Amino acid sequence: MTLTYAALLTILSASHFQAVEPPRAESTAQAVTNQAALAFARYVAGQEASSPWSLETVEIDAALPKLEKRGRLRAIRRLLLGKPEYQVLEIAGDRTVTKQVIARYLSAEVQAAEMPAAAVAITPANYKFHYKCALAGGASGIYVFQITPRKKRAGLIQGELWIDGASGAAVRQSGSLVKGPSIFLKRVTIVQDTVLREGSAEERITHLFVDTRLVGRAELTIHERPCTDDSLIGAASASPRYPTN
């Protein structure tokens, strides 16, 4: 699954750059292409070693704008044998939102955990990558790739992947699911940003937009952080598991 550096350069050289001064711009474009190839190589190598936080705080804000209803959940999420389990710290808002939006999201998380991670990972095995451009940001810039699933399969998205040049970490994954999980859903769009500190993930912020056939659009914003607060861990231990049925 790992691509060689030479192969990466071959793939990325198909990208187009606008040149104002042809000789100088061509050199600059090639340098950027080389840096993008290195960032991508780091990203692919990092996929094999990456693992989710085993204990984290999760805050979910959800809304049904058409119905003017909102709800919120704060919880501790543990990974037990690879499956997430949620212990409630706080739940508030409209019951329709907490039961029909937040609970369904948590159920979907549990179901997704049952799928092999390799089957949905954003890797060359599952996706085609096309280098688009470089953005300012981070120590070595951000490199944007268009991602297209090799097969139309559940859990895969059509969209973009942003890679931090220095660490090779994904700082944004965005797009729409290529295969709808239900006939009641018309479109599911995801934007997930990862905040880095010294190359390591400090926080994930996910925006989820679900266009339904019954109640219009459902919107969720999920904040995830590693949990190191002993008082929260203790409070969660005494709390019931959030119902997902």
C-alpha positions in Angstrom: 0.0 0.0 0.0 3.0 2.3 0.5 3.9 4.3 -2.6 7.5 5.0 -3.4 8.7 8.6 -3.6 9.4 8.3 -7.3 5.9 7.1 -7.9 4.5 9.9 -5.9 6.3 12.5 -8.0 5.0 10.8 -11.2 1.4 11.0 -9.9 1.7 14.6 -8.7 3.5 15.9 -11.8 0.1 15.8 -13.6 -1.0 18.8 -11.6 -1.1 22.1 -13.4 0.5 25.3 -12.1 0.0 28.8 -13.5 3.3 30.5 -14.4 3.8 34.3 -14.6 7.5 34.0 -15.4 7.9 30.6 -17.1 11.5 29.5 -16.2 11.2 30.7 -12.5 7.6 29.5 -12.1 8.4 26.1 -13.4 11.1 25.7 -10.8 8.8 26.9 -8.1 6.1 24.6 -9.2 8.4 21.6 -9.2 9.6 22.5 -5.7 6.0 22.7 -4.5 5.2 19.4 -6.2 8.2 17.8 -4.5 7.0 19.1 -1.1 3.5 17.8 -1.7 4.9 14.4 -2.6 6.9 14.3 0.7 3.8 15.4 2.7 1.7 12.7 1.0 4.4 10.0 1.7 4.4 11.0 5.4 0.6 10.8 5.4 0.6 7.3 4.0 3.3 6.1 6.3 1.5 7.7 9.3 -1.7 5.8 8.5 -0.2 2.5 9.5 0.9 3.9 12.9 -2.1 6.1 13.7 -4.7 5.1 16.3 -7.7 6.9 17.8 -7.7 8.2 21.4 -8.8 5.5 23.8 -10.5 8.0 26.1 -11.9 11.3 25.0 -14.5 13.9 25.7 -17.2 14.4 23.1 -19.5 17.4 22.8 -22.3 17.2 20.2 -24.5 20.1 19.2 -27.4 19.1 16.9 -30.2 21.0 15.2 -33.2 20.5 13.0 -33.4 24.1 11.5 -36.7 23.5 9.6 -38.3 22.6 12.9 -36.3 25.1 14.9 -35.2 22.4 17.4 -31.8 22.0 19.0 -30.1 19.5 21.4 -26.8 18.9 23.1 -24.8 16.1 24.6 -21.5 16.0 26.5 -20.0 12.6 27.2 -16.9 10.5 27.8 -16.2 8.1 25.0 -14.2 4.9 25.7 -13.0 2.4 23.1 -13.6 -1.1 24.4 -12.3 -3.8 22.1 -12.4 -1.3 19.3 -16.1 -0.2 19.9 -17.1 3.2 21.3 -19.1 3.4 24.6 -20.5 6.7 25.8 -21.0 7.8 29.3 -23.2 10.9 29.7 -22.0 14.0 31.4 -24.8 16.3 30.2 -27.8 16.1 27.9 -30.1 19.0 27.1 -32.5 20.4 24.5 -35.4 19.1 22.5 -36.2 15.4 22.9 -36.8 15.0 19.1 -33.2 16.1 18.5 -31.6 14.1 21.3 -33.5 10.9 20.3 -33.8 11.2 16.5 -30.5 13.0 15.7 -27.9 12.6 18.4 -28.9 9.0 19.4 -28.9 8.0 15.7 -25.5 9.5 15.2 -24.1 7.5 18.2 -25.7 4.3 16.8 -24.1 5.0 13.5 -20.7 5.4 15.2 -21.1 2.0 16.9 -22.1 0.4 13.6 -19.1 2.0 11.8 -16.8 0.7 14.4 -17.8 -2.8 13.4 -16.4 -2.2 9.9 -12.7 -3.0 9.2 -10.9 0.3 9.5 -8.8 -0.5 6.4 -12.0 -0.7 4.3 -12.9 3.0 4.8 -9.5 4.6 5.5 -8.4 7.4 3.2 -5.5 5.5 1.7 -4.3 4.6 -1.9 -6.0 1.2 -1.5 -9.4 2.9 -1.3 -8.9 6.2 -3.1 -7.4 7.9 -6.1 -5.5 11.1 -5.2 -5.1 14.2 -7.3 -2.9 17.0 -6.1 -4.8 20.3 -6.4 -2.8 23.1 -4.6 -0.8 24.3 -1.7 -2.1 26.6 1.1 -0.3 28.8 3.6 -0.4 27.4 7.1 1.6 25.3 9.5 5.4 25.1 9.5 5.6 23.7 5.9 2.3 24.6 4.4 -0.9 22.6 3.7 -1.3 20.4 0.6 -4.8 19.8 -0.8 -5.6 16.6 -2.6 -8.9 15.7 -4.4 -10.0 12.2 -3.3 -12.1 9.9 -5.4 -13.1 6.4 -4.1 -11.9 3.5 -6.3 -15.3 1.8 -5.6 -18.7 3.2 -4.6 -18.8 1.7 -1.2 -20.5 2.6 2.1 -18.3 4.9 4.3 -16.3 6.4 1.5 -16.5 10.1 0.4 -15.9 12.2 -2.7 -14.1 15.3 -1.7 -10.8 16.7 -0.4 -8.0 15.8 1.9 -5.7 18.5 3.4 -2.3 17.3 4.6 0.1 19.2 6.9 3.4 19.4 5.2 5.6 19.0 8.3 3.9 16.1 10.0 2.0 14.4 7.1 -1.1 14.5 9.3 -4.6 15.1 7.9 -5.9 18.5 9.0 -9.1 18.4 7.0 -11.2 15.7 5.4 -14.3 16.9 3.6 -16.8 15.6 1.1 -20.1 13.7 0.6 -20.8 10.0 1.1 -20.8 8.3 -2.3 -23.3 5.7 -1.0 -26.3 6.8 1.1 -26.7 4.8 4.3 -30.6 4.9 4.1 -33.3 5.6 1.5 -34.6 8.3 3.9 -31.4 10.3 3.5 -30.7 12.3 0.3 -27.2 13.5 1.0 -24.6 13.3 3.8 -21.8 15.9 3.8 -18.9 15.8 6.2 -16.2 18.4 7.1 -13.7 17.2 9.7 -10.9 19.5 10.9 -8.0 18.3 13.1 -6.2 20.8 15.3 -2.5 20.0 15.6 0.0 20.8 18.3 3.6 19.9 17.6 2.4 17.5 14.9 0.0 15.6 17.1 -3.8 15.8 17.1 -5.2 18.0 19.9 -8.8 18.3 18.8 -11.1 17.1 16.1 -14.1 19.2 15.0 -16.6 17.6 12.7 -19.5 19.3 10.9 -22.1 16.8 9.6 -25.0 17.9 7.3 -27.6 15.3 6.6 -30.4 16.1 4.1 -33.4 13.9 5.0 -36.6 13.3 3.1 -38.8 13.7 6.2 -37.6 16.7 8.4 -35.2 18.5 6.1 -31.6 19.1 7.0 -30.1 17.8 10.3 -26.9 19.6 11.4 -24.4 18.3 13.9 -21.1 19.8 15.2 -18.9 17.3 17.1 -15.9 18.3 19.2 -13.6 15.5 20.3 -10.6 15.9 22.6 -8.4 13.4 24.5 -9.7 13.2 28.1 -7.1 13.8 30.8 -9.4 15.3 33.5 -9.7 12.8 36.4 -12.9 14.5 37.7 -14.7 14.0 34.4 -13.6 10.4 34.2 -15.0 9.8 37.7 -18.2 11.5 36.9 -18.6 9.5 33.7 -18.0 6.2 35.6 -21.1 6.9 37.7 -23.2 7.9 34.7 -25.5 5.6 32.6 -24.5 4.6 29.1 -26.4 6.8 26.6 -29.2 4.9 24.9 -28.6 4.4 21.2 -31.7 2.4 20.4 
